[in-house]
């Protein structure tokens, strides 16, 4: 039972983090990019962050395939959540540094708001996990789905292919 719980816990965390790969860009400095230039640069940033998250998932391993205890699985999950949060916060900072073409500023700002909501939920989920509230953590992670769906829709509308969507 404890190994099954560890397997379910790590699988649900990995799925949520993989879904939160990124979305768009906002205010920054330098020349104003065209939307086409901005989309290309944003997709490059998102692809890089996604590769880093994939590496973290690889390091996490396949849940339930080792003889790790529930406590060890929880520790790995907490470390993964911390690392993923760092990667995603850097992704958002890099996207913001691009600057945003004025004609898409409102959409991009909304996407940033959604990404920040996701990251806050993931942090809260880690806190619940730290406290041993696995059910509460799972319920909280489930609340990301509609936020991610809206962020994905914005990414699609902006023409992003690496940010948002099923692959992020």
GIQUI-V512196 format. One record per residue. RES is the residue in one small letter. PHI is phi in radians with two decimals (* if undefined). OMEGA is omega in whole degrees, -180 to 180 (NA if undefined). Layout:
((RES | PHI | OMEGA) (RES | PHI | OMEGA))
//
This chain:
((x | * | -180) (x | -1.16 | 178) (x | -1.20 | 178) (x | -1.13 | 178) (x | -1.08 | 179) (x | -1.09 | 179) (x | -1.07 | -180) (x | -1.11 | -180) (x | -1.08 | -178) (x | -1.16 | 179) (x | -1.13 | -179) (x | -1.22 | 178) (x | -1.14 | -179) (x | -1.08 | 180) (x | -1.13 | -179) (x | -1.17 | -179) (x | -1.11 | 180) (x | -1.10 | 180) (x | -1.29 | -176) (x | -1.72 | -176) (x | -1.02 | 178) (x | 2.59 | 180) (x | -2.52 | -169) (x | -2.50 | -176) (x | -2.17 | -179) (x | -2.39 | -172) (x | -1.10 | 179) (x | -2.84 | -179) (x | -2.24 | 178) (x | 1.66 | -179) (x | -1.15 | 177) (x | -1.41 | 180) (x | -1.42 | 169) (x | -1.27 | 179) (x | -1.08 | 180) (x | -1.08 | 178) (x | -1.12 | -179) (x | -1.11 | 180) (x | -1.05 | -180) (x | -1.09 | 180) (x | -1.16 | 180) (x | -1.11 | 179) (x | -1.09 | 177) (x | -1.12 | 179) (x | -1.09 | -180) (x | -1.13 | 179) (x | -1.11 | 178) (x | -1.12 | 179) (x | -1.11 | 180) (x | -1.10 | 178) (x | -1.10 | 178) (x | -1.12 | 178) (x | -1.14 | 177) (x | -1.07 | 177) (x | -1.07 | 178) (x | -1.12 | 178) (x | -1.12 | 177) (x | -1.06 | 179) (x | -1.13 | 180) (x | -1.15 | 180) (x | 1.45 | 179) (x | -1.55 | -178) (x | -1.01 | 174) (x | 1.45 | -178) (x | -1.63 | 178) (x | -2.01 | -179) (x | -1.62 | -178) (x | -1.20 | 179) (x | -1.39 | 176) (x | -1.05 | 180) (x | -1.08 | 178) (x | -1.16 | 178) (x | -1.12 | 178) (x | -1.11 | 179) (x | -1.11 | 177) (x | -1.09 | -180) (x | -1.12 | 178) (x | -1.12 | 178) (x | -1.09 | 179) (x | -1.09 | 179) (x | -1.05 | 179) (x | -1.09 | -179) (x | -1.10 | 180) (x | -1.13 | 178) (x | -1.09 | 178) (x | -1.09 | -180) (x | -1.07 | -176) (x | -1.25 | 176) (x | -1.17 | 176) (x | -1.17 | 177) (x | -1.03 | 180) (x | -1.11 | 179) (x | -1.08 | 179) (x | -1.14 | 178) (x | -1.14 | 179) (x | -1.09 | -179) (x | -1.16 | 178) (x | -1.14 | -168) (x | 1.43 | -177) (x | -2.25 | 173) (x | -1.00 | -175) (x | -0.98 | -176) (x | -1.25 | 177) (x | -2.08 | -175) (x | -0.96 | -177) (x | -1.10 | 179) (x | -1.11 | -178) (x | -1.15 | 178) (x | -1.05 | 178) (x | -1.13 | 179) (x | -1.08 | 177) (x | -1.07 | 178) (x | -1.04 | 179) (x | -1.15 | 179) (x | -1.11 | 178) (x | -1.12 | 177) (x | -1.06 | 179) (x | -1.07 | -180) (x | -1.11 | 177) (x | -1.13 | 178) (x | -1.13 | 180) (x | -1.11 | 177) (x | -1.10 | 178) (x | -1.08 | 178) (x | -1.10 | 176) (x | -1.10 | 177) (x | -1.10 | 178) (x | -1.12 | 178) (x | -1.09 | 178) (x | -1.01 | 180) (x | -1.44 | 179) (x | 1.48 | -179) (x | -1.63 | -176) (x | -1.16 | 180) (x | -1.13 | 178) (x | -1.08 | 178) (x | -1.09 | -179) (x | -1.12 | 178) (x | -1.09 | 179) (x | -1.15 | 178) (x | -1.10 | 177) (x | -1.10 | -179) (x | -1.26 | 179) (x | -1.29 | -173) (x | -0.91 | 180) (x | -1.19 | 177) (x | -1.17 | 179) (x | -1.12 | 180) (x | -1.08 | 178) (x | -1.17 | 178) (x | -1.09 | 178) (x | -1.09 | 179) (x | -1.11 | 178) (x | -1.10 | 180) (x | -1.02 | 179) (x | -1.07 | 180) (x | -1.10 | 180) (x | -1.44 | -179) (x | 1.63 | 179) (x | -1.31 | 179) (x | -1.98 | 180) (x | -1.69 | -179) (x | -1.65 | 180) (x | 1.31 | 179) (x | 1.41 | -176) (x | -1.23 | -176) (x | -1.55 | -177) (x | -1.72 | NA))
//
